[in-house]
Amino acid sequence: MPILQSDLESCLSTAFPSGKIVVIDTAGDNDHYQVEITCTTFEGLSRIQQHQKVYAALEDYDIHALSIKTNYISGEFHE
């Protein structure tokens, strides 16, 4: 079942409150997304571990296609 972009953004914001999150609906169908998350939570984790955290945050949702890009930053995040 598709997930609204706003619901996906809200879910990720809850899971990564200190992060900068960008969500793009790549096909315009609420079922194909690209997410970019930059967060201090990812510091010291491998890319696989970072992506596992994202998948864990979305475990209640069935998303057909999800492209994930994660980054970490040291210290407090500043936009």
ABEGO torsion letter per residue (X at the ends): XBBBAAAAAAAAAAABAABBBBBBBAAGAGABBBBBBBBAAABGBBAAAAAAAAAAAAAABBBABBBBBBBBBBEBBBX
